[in-house]
Amino acid sequence: MNGMVVRTTYIGQSDYSWLGTANSKVLGFDSGELDVGLFRDVGLSPHEVILSGTPVGRVTRGGRLGPFDPEASDGREVLLGFVRGDEHVRGRDRARCEVLVRGPVRADRLRVPVPAEAFEGTGLLAVRDV
């Protein structure tokens, strides 16, 4: 071989088809810090990217964000929102991100299913395509 190094890189754009509207006046975002290890533990960071529309909850201890899990008991059982854009996390333990916390979400277009009852008590509204 000629000493060339081959590396696979994720190239793409965030998929926003899960957003229930393009009207930014009705959408509310907050920022947070992702605990990347929690996403790796459940296989939600393929190619070291946490994808747009991934549901998150806030871990009670430390306040970082992890993958929403209705069966968890560390705070992630409460839906906080959805990661706004693809977050490239290769080689990182944490990453800052924006999270949709208010507005309509096309639940049938989410990559990770979220039960309807998880939306109750949040500023999020699950809608379906018409």
N, C-alpha and C positions, 0 to 999 in steps of 0.2 A: 504494500500500500504506500501511497505517496505522503503519508503523515497528515492527511486531511481529516479534520474532525467533523463528524456528522452529528447534528443536534436537531431534535424536533422542537418546533416552536409553535405555540398557539397563536394564530392570526385570525382575527374576526372582529365583528362588531357586536355590541350588546343587542339583544333581542328585547324590544319593549312591547311586544304584542300582548303581553299580560296586563299592561296598564289599561284601565277602563276608560280613559279619556286622554286626549292630547292637550286639554285645557289646563294649563299650569295654575290657574287661579283656584282650582278646586283640589289641587294636590298639595299635601304637606310633607315636608321632608325633615329629618333630623339626622345628625351625624353620630357615629359611634365607632368603636374599635372592635374589629373581628378577632376572635380567638381562633386563629387558623388551625391549630391542632385539633380543635373540636370538629371542624369540617373534615379534616383528613381522617379522623377516627370513624366517621360514618360514610366515607367515600363521596363527599359532596364537593371535592375540589379536583375534578378531572383536569389533567394537563396543568395543574396548579392554578386553576382559575375558578373562583367562586362566581357563578353565573348570575346575571341580572334576573330578578324575580325569585331568588332563593329566600324562603321564609326564615326569619330570625327571631330569637328571644334573647332577653338580657339575663346573663348569669348573675344570680344574686350576689355571690361573693366575687368581688373585683369589678363588676359592672360591664365586662366585655360582652360582645354579642357572639352567640353560637347558633347552630342550626336549630330551628323550632322543632320541638319533640314533645307531643302531648303526653308521652309516658315519662318524661324527665321529672326530676324533683329538685333541680338546681336553679329554677327560674325560667329555663327555656321552654317550659310547658305553657307559658303565656306568650301568645303571639304579639310581638312588638311591631313587626312590619316586614318589608321585603327589600332586599339589596337592590339599589337603583340601577347600577351599571356593573358590568363584568369587573371583578377585582382580581388582578394578577398578583398572586401571592407566592410565587416561586422563591424559596429560600427565606421566607419570612415567617415569624411566629405570630405576628399581629399585623393588621392593616386597617387604616382609617377608611370609612366608607359613608355614603349617604344611604339613608333608609326611608322608604315611603312609609309614613305612619298615618296618613289621612288621605282618603280618596277611594275611588272605585278600582277594583281589581278584577280582571277576568279570570276567575278561579279555574275555569276549564282550560286555560292556556298556561297554567303554572307548570313548571317542570317537576316540582315536588308537590304532591297533593296535600291540601290543607282542609281539615274537616270544617264544615259550615259553622259549627258551634264555636270554633276558635276565633271567628270574626266578632263575636258578641262582646260588647264592652270596649271595643277598640274604635278608632276613628276610620277604620277600613270597612268597605262595603263590597261584598262578593257579588259580582254581576256575571251574567252569561251573554254570549253572543246572541243576537236576534236574527 
